[in-house]
Amino acid sequence: MSRTTFQDILTEFGESVDVRHRGEQNEVPFSLKFLVTIWWLGNQETFRQIADRFGTTRGMIDTTEILIKQPLRHLAAYTNRKSTTSVKIQGVCDSRKCFLDISAGWPGSMHAARIYGMSSLSGAINEKLAGTNFYILGDSAYPLSARLMKPYRNDGFLNQAQINYNNQHSQQRSTIECTFALLKGKWRKLKYLDVTNLSIIPHILVATCVLHNYVVDVEGDEWYDDDFDNNSDDEFQFNENVSDEDEEDIATALRNRIGASL
């Protein structure tokens, strides 16, 4: 099936088909679901192989701020750019809005990239995703790597493939923003933590994230307010044993390939 035929079918039927189910609102665009279905019908690949080909996003990463009472020590470190005191949570969520990884209690003045670099996830991400073609999505604050994709910098001269990539990236990455909004909407204490003991704050934050996951598992999130004839098997393969200087080149090549396929 050619790309043109696929687009014609999508235009003809896409807007009239309601494929959403409980807990799936805004998770996967109909166009991607239809694309995966067409590929599954036309090939002998397993579901895992198809997931590696199309569903390679494992999670979305971001940080959020939790306002806290002015601490007695390290005031400057916990004072953010708005001159209020806060701590930050770094979270990775999946498409269901469940947390896959949490690192909590970072001082409010710390930048997202520094938090990521100092978190256990930064050192463990290659091991956790070893043997897969999965990666996570972050915003422009994060460093680009083969396991952490970020958008292209919009300098006004992006080509169409890069624009397509940025649009898809933004649509998927917004899930983590929704997840944090749901977390704070349910556990209202996170609007402002009147706690002076900084050492217990990370435990409080992690506990709310665990409770969040449990409720989403049980109730869902409703409780909160090219050409397809190409049979090439030349898939992009992650190499876990690359030097640091090659990492950005590999990540850039992967991002370019993703953009060209959209």
Secondary structure, 3 states (H helix, E strand, C coil): CCHHHHHHHHHHHHHHCCCCCCCCCCCCCHHHHHHHHHHHHHCCCCHHHHHHHHCCEEEEEEEEEEEECCCCCCHHHHECCCCCEEEEEEEEECCCCCEEEEEEEEECCCCHHHHHHHCHHHHHHHHHCCCCCCEEECCCCCCCECCEECCCCCCCCCCHHHHHHHHHHHHHHHHHHHHHHHHHHHCHHHHCECCCCHHHHHHHHHHHHHHHHHHHHHHCCCCCCCCCCCCCCCCCCCCCCCCHHHHHHHHHHHHHHHHHHC
